[in-house]
Amino acid sequence: MASNQLTALKEKMYDIKDQVVHFKVNKGRNKIVTFKGKVVGVYPGMFMIQPLEDIDLDRFSYSYFDYLCGDIKIIDK
């Protein structure tokens, strides 16, 4: 089951690559950041994002595990 979720997530990242989407990132300790950005790189174990806004973000690469655990979300707006 987890393999199916991972495969579907990778396909989703390929589909939205270079499109403007809304992200919600949980930085811990009740610090949530919401911003517009793009998925600029999709790799076997991770994906990279590029914010389109000036935000305080520690990192720009996330593993698929981060997404499955809810540390980063793609918001439909």
N, C-alpha and C positions, 0 to 999 in steps of 0.2 A: 504494500500500500504506500509506504513512504517513497518507494522508487517511482511510483506513478505520479505522486505529488511533485517530486523533484523534476521529473521529465516535463510535466505540465508547466511548472514554474520557469524552467529554462526556455521552453517554447514561448511563454508569455514575454519574457525578457527580450527574446529575439524579435517578437512582434512589435514591441513598443520602442525598440532601439531607435534613437534619434528623433523621437516624438516628445513633445512637451507634455509632461504629466505632473501631478501633484504628489509629493512625498510627505510622509509623516515619520519622523525619526525619534525614537525614544533614546535619549542620551543618559538615562538613569537619574535617580533621585528626583523624580517628578519633573524632569526637564524634557519637554516635548517640543520639537521644532517642526513646523510645517512650511513647505516651500515648493516652488515650481522648479523643475529641472528636467534633465534628459538622462537616459541610460546611454552611455557612450561606449561601453565595452562589455561584451558578454564572453565569459571564459568558462571552462569546464567546472571550476570550483567557486567562482565569484563573479560579480558584476560591478561595474564602476558607474558612478553617477556624476553629473556636472550640474551644480545648482545654477539657476539663472538669476538668482537674487544674492545679495550680499548677506550671508548668514554666518553664524558662529557654529561651525561644524568641525569636529575633530578629524573625521576621515571621510573619504569619498569612495571607498571600495567596501563591499559587503559580501558576505558569503550567502549562499542560498539558505543555510541554516538560520542566519540572522532574520531573513524574511519569514521563514516558516515559524520561528519563535515570536514574531511580532515586533522585533527591534526596529524594523523598517517596514513601512506599508505604502502601497500605492493607493491613493484616494481617487475615487471616481467623482469628478465634479462636472 
